Amino acid sequence: MNFFVYWVNKKGQKELVTCNLNGTILPGVMRHSILELAKKWDIKATEREFSIHEVVQAVEEGRMLEAFGTGTAAIICPIKTMNYQGKVKNIFIF
């Protein structure tokens, strides 16, 4: 499964981020399609390594807009909460 975050980055820009294909991350049709759709819809999309600390910081600062996983078996699966070091973080609230 590929993990994506859609957040407001530290420069104040909305950005879709996923890890680059570094040998651990699997390429796939869903991953590729989401990145292509982002380009088509003029959404800044970045492929880079990022840390859980960046994700937690974005959540705590209210910059996280959405997080989701993609993959052949899951298609697109939104992530509402995460648990990191025993603390539950709400990614977004409905």
C-alpha positions in Angstrom: 0.0 0.0 0.0 1.2 3.5 -0.8 0.6 6.3 1.8 -0.4 9.8 0.7 -0.8 13.0 2.7 -2.6 16.1 1.5 -1.5 19.0 3.6 -0.6 22.6 3.8 3.2 22.5 3.7 5.5 24.8 5.7 5.5 27.3 2.9 1.7 27.6 3.1 1.0 25.7 -0.1 -1.4 22.8 -0.5 0.6 19.7 -1.5 0.0 16.0 -2.1 3.0 14.0 -0.8 4.0 10.4 -1.2 7.3 8.6 -0.9 9.4 8.3 -4.0 10.1 4.9 -5.6 13.1 4.0 -3.6 13.1 0.2 -3.9 10.9 -0.3 -0.9 7.8 1.5 -2.2 6.0 -0.4 -4.9 5.0 1.2 -8.2 1.4 0.6 -9.2 -1.4 1.7 -11.3 -3.3 3.4 -8.5 -0.3 5.3 -7.3 0.5 6.4 -10.8 -3.1 7.4 -11.5 -3.4 9.6 -8.4 -0.2 11.4 -9.3 -1.4 11.9 -12.9 -4.8 13.2 -11.7 -3.0 15.6 -9.3 -1.1 17.0 -12.3 -4.2 17.3 -14.4 -6.1 19.1 -11.6 -3.2 21.4 -10.9 -2.5 20.0 -7.4 1.1 20.3 -6.4 2.3 16.6 -6.0 5.7 15.7 -4.6 7.4 12.4 -4.4 9.9 12.4 -1.6 10.8 10.6 1.6 9.2 12.1 4.6 8.9 11.1 8.2 6.2 10.3 10.7 7.4 13.3 12.6 6.4 15.6 9.7 3.0 13.9 9.6 2.5 14.3 13.4 3.7 18.0 13.2 1.2 18.7 10.4 -1.6 17.2 12.3 -0.8 19.0 15.5 -0.4 22.3 13.7 -3.8 21.8 11.9 -2.1 21.7 8.4 -3.2 18.1 7.6 -6.1 18.1 5.2 -6.3 14.4 4.4 -4.3 11.1 4.5 -5.1 8.0 2.5 -3.6 4.7 1.4 -3.8 3.3 -2.1 -3.1 -0.1 -3.6 -4.5 -2.8 -5.7 -6.3 -4.5 -2.8 -7.5 -1.2 -1.2 -8.1 1.1 -4.1 -8.2 4.4 -2.0 -8.7 4.1 1.7 -9.0 7.3 3.8 -7.3 7.5 7.1 -9.2 9.2 9.9 -6.9 8.6 12.9 -3.5 7.3 13.6 -1.7 6.0 16.7 1.9 7.0 17.1 3.8 6.3 20.4 0.6 5.6 22.2 -1.1 8.8 21.2 -4.1 8.9 18.9 -4.1 11.7 16.4 -7.2 12.7 14.3 -6.1 13.3 10.8 -9.3 15.1 9.9 -12.7 15.4 11.6 -16.0 15.0 9.8 
